[in-house]
């Protein structure tokens, strides 16, 4: 019974974590996207614009990615014949989960970024981008994969290190791992956002050149806010997820 319930428990943990962090963190995410895309006018208006897309996509997609992480780790442990204490096992499982996450989330992030920078509704964003052809929704995939394979791998390995190697609490481990992720992926995320919001750009080289026109001071301030935000939200998210997992365990005793 315990083994059969593990996928359900993983789904609950993933759903609770991403649902909590998505709702609480969206306003600052909107500011981040606007700074990264070079859209500086009315920076603080309509900060909840585009929330529908991450609510519809991030929570279920992260749930799937979390299941892939757990299943991959379980397979590696079963192959080794014992619970894995190696950081490399968590890194490999995280890389698989990150690749899946990047593929699943990319079209939704394209819609979210378009809605946030152009301050339009979800319906208008979808109609506008769909009018450019279905292939438009693959735009930025290579950037997303680079960001998310690195990011999710970092996330799970640092969490495992702080939680089980250093003996920190769930909230502390979640906060530090969230901060570590954004220290590693901010550049890739900026490139992805710029490429997805400026449809005239082609390729990594041109996107990198265009990003150099953005104020370094603005990017530095945004980076600092994001790292702080990641620490707070990730700590709260992991605390909420652990609470949900404990309630699930109590119900299944």
PESUL-V389911 format. One record per residue. N is the residue number from 1. RES is the residue in one letter. SS is DSSP state (~ for helix, > for strand, _ for the rest). PHI is phi as a letter, one per 40 degrees, with the letter a starting at -180 (NA if undefined). BURIAL is 1 if it has 9 or more other C-alpha atoms within 8 Angstrom, else 0. Layout:
n = <N	N>
res = <RES	RES>
ss = <SS	SS>
phi = <PHI	PHI>
burial = <BURIAL	BURIAL>
This chain:
n = <1	2	3	4	5	6	7	8	9	10	11	12	13	14	15	16	17	18	19	20	21	22	23	24	25	26	27	28	29	30	31	32	33	34	35	36	37	38	39	40	41	42	43	44	45	46	47	48	49	50	51	52	53	54	55	56	57	58	59	60	61	62	63	64	65	66	67	68	69	70	71	72	73	74	75	76	77	78	79	80	81	82	83	84	85	86	87	88	89	90	91	92	93	94	95	96	97	98	99	100	101	102	103	104	105	106	107	108	109	110	111	112	113	114	115	116	117	118	119	120	121	122	123	124	125	126	127	128	129	130	131	132	133	134	135	136	137	138	139	140	141	142	143	144	145	146	147	148	149	150	151	152	153	154	155	156	157	158	159	160	161	162	163	164	165	166	167	168	169	170	171	172	173	174	175	176	177	178	179	180	181	182	183	184	185	186	187	188	189	190	191	192	193	194	195	196	197	198	199	200	201	202	203	204	205	206	207	208	209	210	211	212	213	214	215	216	217	218	219	220	221	222	223	224	225	226	227	228	229	230	231	232	233	234	235	236	237	238	239	240	241	242	243	244	245	246	247	248	249	250	251	252	253>
res = <X	X	X	X	X	X	X	X	X	X	X	X	X	X	X	X	X	X	X	X	X	X	X	X	X	X	X	X	X	X	X	X	X	X	X	X	X	X	X	X	X	X	X	X	X	X	X	X	X	X	X	X	X	X	X	X	X	X	X	X	X	X	X	X	X	X	X	X	X	X	X	X	X	X	X	X	X	X	X	X	X	X	X	X	X	X	X	X	X	X	X	X	X	X	X	X	X	X	X	X	X	X	X	X	X	X	X	X	X	X	X	X	X	X	X	X	X	X	X	X	X	X	X	X	X	X	X	X	X	X	X	X	X	X	X	X	X	X	X	X	X	X	X	X	X	X	X	X	X	X	X	X	X	X	X	X	X	X	X	X	X	X	X	X	X	X	X	X	X	X	X	X	X	X	X	X	X	X	X	X	X	X	X	X	X	X	X	X	X	X	X	X	X	X	X	X	X	X	X	X	X	X	X	X	X	X	X	X	X	X	X	X	X	X	X	X	X	X	X	X	X	X	X	X	X	X	X	X	X	X	X	X	X	X	X	X	X	X	X	X	X	X	X	X	X	X	X	X	X	X	X	X	X>
ss = <_	~	~	~	~	~	~	~	~	~	~	~	~	~	~	~	~	~	~	~	~	~	~	~	~	~	~	~	~	~	~	~	~	~	~	~	~	_	_	_	_	_	_	_	_	_	_	_	_	_	~	~	~	~	~	~	~	~	~	~	~	~	~	~	~	~	~	~	~	~	~	~	~	~	~	~	~	~	~	~	_	_	_	_	_	_	~	~	~	~	~	~	~	~	~	~	~	~	~	~	~	~	~	~	~	~	~	~	~	~	~	~	~	~	~	~	~	~	_	_	_	~	~	~	~	~	~	~	~	~	_	_	_	~	~	~	~	~	_	_	~	~	~	~	~	~	~	~	~	~	~	~	~	~	~	~	~	~	~	~	~	~	~	~	~	_	_	_	_	~	~	~	~	~	~	~	~	~	~	~	~	~	~	~	~	~	~	~	~	~	~	~	~	~	~	~	~	_	_	_	_	_	~	~	~	~	~	~	~	~	~	_	_	_	_	~	~	~	~	~	~	~	~	~	~	~	~	~	~	~	~	~	~	~	~	~	~	~	~	~	~	~	~	~	~	~	~	~	~	~	~	_	_>
phi = <NA	c	c	c	c	c	c	c	c	c	c	c	c	c	c	c	c	c	c	c	c	c	c	c	c	c	d	c	c	c	c	d	c	c	c	c	c	g	c	c	c	f	d	b	c	f	c	c	c	g	c	d	c	c	c	c	b	c	c	c	c	c	d	c	c	c	c	c	d	c	c	c	c	c	c	c	c	c	c	c	g	a	d	c	b	c	c	c	c	c	c	c	c	c	c	c	c	c	c	c	d	c	c	c	c	d	c	c	c	d	c	c	c	c	c	c	c	c	f	b	c	c	c	c	c	c	c	c	c	c	c	c	h	d	c	d	c	c	c	g	c	c	c	c	c	c	c	c	c	c	c	c	d	c	c	c	c	c	c	c	c	c	c	b	c	b	g	c	c	c	c	c	c	c	c	c	c	c	c	c	c	c	c	c	b	d	c	c	c	c	c	c	c	c	c	c	c	b	c	c	c	b	g	c	c	c	c	c	c	c	c	c	c	c	d	c	c	c	c	c	c	c	d	c	c	c	c	c	d	c	c	c	c	c	c	c	c	c	c	c	c	c	c	c	c	c	c	c	c	c	c	b	c>
burial = <0	0	0	0	0	0	0	0	1	1	1	1	1	1	1	1	1	1	1	1	1	1	1	0	1	1	1	1	0	1	1	1	1	1	1	1	1	0	1	0	0	0	1	0	0	0	1	0	1	1	1	0	1	1	1	0	1	1	1	1	1	1	1	1	1	1	1	1	1	1	0	1	1	0	0	1	1	1	0	0	0	0	0	1	0	0	1	0	1	1	1	1	1	1	1	1	1	1	1	1	1	1	1	1	1	1	1	1	1	1	1	1	1	1	1	1	1	0	1	1	1	1	0	0	1	1	0	0	1	1	0	0	0	0	0	1	1	0	1	1	1	0	1	1	1	1	1	1	1	1	1	1	1	1	1	1	1	1	1	1	1	1	1	0	0	0	0	1	0	1	1	1	1	1	1	1	1	1	1	1	1	1	0	1	1	1	0	1	1	1	1	1	1	1	1	1	1	0	0	0	0	0	0	0	0	1	1	1	0	0	1	0	0	1	0	0	0	1	1	0	0	1	1	0	0	1	1	1	1	1	1	1	1	1	1	1	1	1	1	1	1	1	0	1	1	0	0	1	0	0	0	0	0>
